[in-house]
Structure formats: structure tokens, C-alpha cells
């Protein structure tokens, strides 16, 4: 671990917020539980949307309607995950700062964000031309496939954080 990161992590660990998050077992358990519930909601909504893009489910539902219905839950769950994930980091920074699986998880989340941005800023712009069709363009299927793989990898990495140092 680089000295700057070590000092930063030590500073976070010494904070009163870190002590309050990690010092009470019930607080820690509640934060982890909220993180997992939010993850379940977010991964479920993203996967449902991706399955529609892949042509596996909800063939009769227009993609735009599904996006309108799922995106609020997806973003709310992501915000909750970011907040609770940040609290877990603050509660045990020395664990997370040196954990390569945690770094990989953050990288996978970043890649998932890039994949989502590619979809929304390119492919989805033309949704009106294929919205009502039961089949989606190949590019949408590719993005949906990548999304499923990335989010499954994020979940897998998140589960392994506690077992690797």
C-alpha cells in the first residue's frame, strides 16, 4: 500500500464516523443488510431490463416503458448501495484499502457504468425505431449481455471481499 493511501486510510479509520459505524455490531449489521437489499433490488431491475434487451423476457413490453418503470428503482437502489458501501469502507478502511478484490469490484462497477452510458447515449437514442418490436438490435443484445456479465461479476467480487486480503 502506498504511503498516501496508508495515511488516508489511517485518517479515515481514526474518525468518529468510522468508530460509530464499526463500533456497534447492530449498526454494522444494519449497514451491510441495507447494502445487500439494495444490491438485490438493483441487480434484479438491471437484469430484468437486460433480459428484455436480449429478447428472453417481456417481449410485449416496449423497452422505453420498461426503462421508465425500472430506472427509478435502479437508481434509488444504486444510491443506497453507494451510501452503505461508503459507510462500510469508512468502518473498515484498512481492510478495503489493501483488498485487491474490492479494487476489482470498483473497476467492474466502473465498466458497468461505461456499458450503461454507451447504451443510453448511443443505442437507446434510436429506441423509437425498435421499441415495440419483440426483437432488439444486435448492439442492444451485446450491451445487455455485457451488463449481465459485469453485474454478476460485481456480486461475485462483493461476496469475496471478506475472504481475500
C-alpha positions as CSV (number, residue, x, y, z in Angstrom):
1,X,0.0,0.0,0.0
2,X,1.4,3.4,-1.0
3,X,2.1,5.8,1.9
4,X,-0.5,8.3,0.8
5,X,-3.2,5.7,0.8
6,X,-2.0,4.4,4.1
7,X,-2.2,7.8,5.7
8,X,-5.6,8.4,4.1
9,X,-6.9,5.0,5.3
10,X,-5.5,5.6,8.8
11,X,-7.1,9.0,8.9
12,X,-10.5,7.6,7.9
13,X,-10.1,4.8,10.5
14,X,-9.4,7.3,13.3
15,X,-12.6,9.3,12.5
16,X,-15.6,9.4,14.8
17,X,-17.8,8.3,11.9
18,X,-15.6,5.2,11.4
19,X,-15.8,4.3,15.1
20,X,-19.6,4.7,15.1
21,X,-20.1,2.6,12.0
22,X,-17.7,-0.2,13.1
23,X,-18.0,0.1,16.9
24,X,-21.6,-1.1,17.1
25,X,-22.4,-4.6,15.8
26,X,-26.0,-3.6,15.2
27,X,-25.0,-0.6,13.2
28,X,-22.6,-2.6,11.1
29,X,-25.1,-5.4,10.5
30,X,-27.8,-2.9,9.5
31,X,-25.5,-1.2,7.0
32,X,-24.5,-4.5,5.5
33,X,-28.1,-5.6,5.3
34,X,-29.2,-2.4,3.6
35,X,-26.4,-2.8,1.2
36,X,-27.4,-6.3,0.3
37,X,-31.1,-5.5,0.0
38,X,-30.3,-2.5,-2.3
39,X,-28.0,-4.8,-4.3
40,X,-30.7,-7.3,-4.8
41,X,-33.1,-4.6,-6.0
42,X,-30.6,-3.0,-8.3
43,X,-29.4,-6.3,-9.8
44,X,-32.9,-7.5,-10.2
45,X,-34.1,-4.4,-12.1
46,X,-31.0,-4.3,-14.3
47,X,-31.2,-8.0,-15.1
48,X,-34.9,-7.7,-16.0
49,X,-34.1,-4.9,-18.4
50,X,-31.2,-6.8,-19.8
51,X,-33.3,-9.9,-20.3
52,X,-35.7,-7.7,-22.3
53,X,-32.8,-6.4,-24.4
54,X,-31.7,-10.0,-25.0
55,X,-35.2,-11.0,-26.1
56,X,-35.5,-13.5,-23.3
57,X,-38.4,-11.9,-21.3
58,X,-41.2,-9.3,-21.5
59,X,-41.4,-9.4,-25.3
60,X,-44.6,-7.5,-25.4
61,X,-43.4,-4.6,-23.1
62,X,-41.8,-1.7,-25.0
63,X,-38.2,-1.1,-23.9
64,X,-38.9,2.6,-23.2
65,X,-41.9,1.7,-20.9
66,X,-39.8,-0.8,-19.1
67,X,-36.9,1.7,-18.7
68,X,-39.4,4.3,-17.3
69,X,-40.7,1.9,-14.8
70,X,-37.4,0.3,-13.7
71,X,-34.9,3.2,-13.7
72,X,-36.3,5.0,-10.6
73,X,-35.8,1.8,-8.5
74,X,-32.5,1.0,-10.1
75,X,-31.1,4.5,-9.4
76,X,-32.5,4.6,-5.9
77,X,-31.0,1.2,-5.1
78,X,-27.7,2.3,-6.6
79,X,-27.7,5.4,-4.4
80,X,-28.4,3.3,-1.3
81,X,-25.6,0.9,-2.3
82,X,-23.2,3.7,-2.8
83,X,-24.1,5.2,0.6
84,X,-24.0,1.9,2.5
85,X,-20.8,0.8,0.6
86,X,-19.2,4.1,1.6
87,X,-20.1,3.5,5.2
88,X,-18.7,0.0,5.1
89,X,-15.5,1.4,3.6
90,X,-15.3,4.1,6.3
91,X,-15.9,1.5,9.0
92,X,-13.0,-0.7,7.9
93,X,-10.7,1.3,5.6
94,X,-7.6,-0.7,6.4
95,X,-9.4,-3.8,5.2
96,X,-10.7,-2.3,2.0
97,X,-7.6,-0.2,1.1
98,X,-5.4,-3.3,0.7
99,X,-8.0,-5.7,-0.8
100,X,-7.5,-6.4,-4.5
101,X,-11.0,-7.9,-4.8
102,X,-12.5,-4.6,-3.5
103,X,-10.5,-2.7,-6.2
104,X,-11.7,-5.2,-8.8
105,X,-15.3,-4.7,-7.7
106,X,-14.9,-0.9,-8.1
107,X,-13.4,-1.4,-11.5
108,X,-16.2,-3.7,-12.6
109,X,-18.8,-1.1,-11.4
110,X,-17.0,1.5,-13.4
111,X,-17.1,-0.8,-16.5
112,X,-20.8,-1.4,-15.9
113,X,-21.3,2.4,-15.8
114,X,-19.4,2.8,-19.1
115,X,-21.5,0.0,-20.6
116,X,-24.7,1.7,-19.4
117,X,-23.6,5.0,-20.8
118,X,-22.8,3.5,-24.2
119,X,-26.3,2.1,-24.3
120,X,-28.1,5.2,-23.2
121,X,-26.1,7.7,-25.3
122,X,-26.0,5.7,-28.5
123,X,-28.2,2.7,-28.9
124,X,-31.2,3.9,-26.8
125,X,-31.3,7.2,-28.8
126,X,-32.9,5.2,-31.6
127,X,-35.3,3.3,-29.3
128,X,-38.4,4.7,-31.2
129,X,-37.5,2.6,-34.2
130,X,-37.3,-0.7,-32.4
131,X,-39.2,0.0,-29.1
132,X,-42.3,-2.0,-29.8
133,X,-40.6,-4.9,-31.5
134,X,-40.1,-8.2,-29.7
135,X,-36.6,-8.3,-31.0
136,X,-33.9,-5.7,-30.3
137,X,-30.9,-4.7,-32.4
138,X,-27.7,-6.7,-32.0
139,X,-26.0,-3.8,-30.4
140,X,-28.6,-3.8,-27.6
141,X,-28.2,-7.5,-27.1
142,X,-24.4,-7.1,-26.9
143,X,-24.8,-4.3,-24.3
144,X,-27.4,-6.4,-22.4
145,X,-25.0,-9.4,-22.3
146,X,-22.1,-7.4,-21.1
147,X,-24.3,-5.9,-18.4
148,X,-25.4,-9.3,-17.1
149,X,-21.8,-10.5,-17.0
150,X,-20.5,-7.3,-15.3
151,X,-23.2,-7.1,-12.6
152,X,-22.9,-10.9,-11.9
153,X,-19.1,-10.3,-11.5
154,X,-19.7,-7.3,-9.2
155,X,-21.9,-9.5,-7.0
156,X,-19.3,-12.3,-7.0
157,X,-16.5,-9.9,-6.2
158,X,-18.5,-8.3,-3.4
159,X,-19.1,-11.7,-1.8
160,X,-15.4,-12.5,-1.9
161,X,-14.1,-9.2,-0.4
162,X,-14.2,-10.6,3.1
163,X,-12.3,-13.7,2.2
164,X,-9.3,-12.2,0.4
165,X,-6.7,-9.7,1.7
